[in-house]
Amino acid sequence: MKKYNKYDWNALKLEFMQGPWQTVTEFRRFKGMPDPQQNNHITSKTSGWTEEKKNFLKQAAQKATSELLEEKTEDIKTIRERQARLARWMQLKGAEGLKRMEPEDADEARKMVVSGLQEERDALGIGPKSGATSLTQVNVNLPKTKFDEILEGATYDELIELVAEIRKERARRAEAITSNSTQTEVQTTTQ
């Protein structure tokens, strides 16, 4: 029986943790190590590696998700700040235009101010368009069909039985259509 004391178990564990293997059994087979029944030393040295790798991968996924969320949040914050700055600039340009123009010629400048105000509110998430969705529920009481009446109150087993009957009827109808078309072809070729 070989002695496995010559292996660097720390290096093997690191290789397992970094590699594609999901279980120690897969790793052991890849390395050509004997079955654990043949050598208890291998079992004792690799005990807990699979669970440790699962926990490590879970923590890594959670950390990656958290970092991605933080990154996206920061991107959204940057975009909102930029849009708010641009909206304020539009307001200033519109206000400057209003100062120089006669009231009857000020329509474009007024639109710029109003648009700038609306865009700033949207960018800061305080306007009526700040992602709020109007949810209106409409209840319509349509008359029940025969199919509704059949399905109402049916158990799971009854529904499965109904589906089976529908499939049988479809198959029967498809067979009838096929046999009718074959008879028509035979009649046409014999005439």
Secondary structure, DSSP 8 states (H G I E B T S, - for coil): ----TTS-HHHHHHHHHHSS-SSHHHHHHHHT---TTT-HHHHHHHTTHHHHHHHHHHHHHHHHHHHHHHHHHHHHHHHHHHHHHHHHHHHHHHHHHHHHS-GGG-HHHHHHHHHHHHHHHHHHT-STTSS--------------HHHHHHTT--HHHHHHHHHHHHHHHHHHHHHHHHHHHHHHHHHHH-
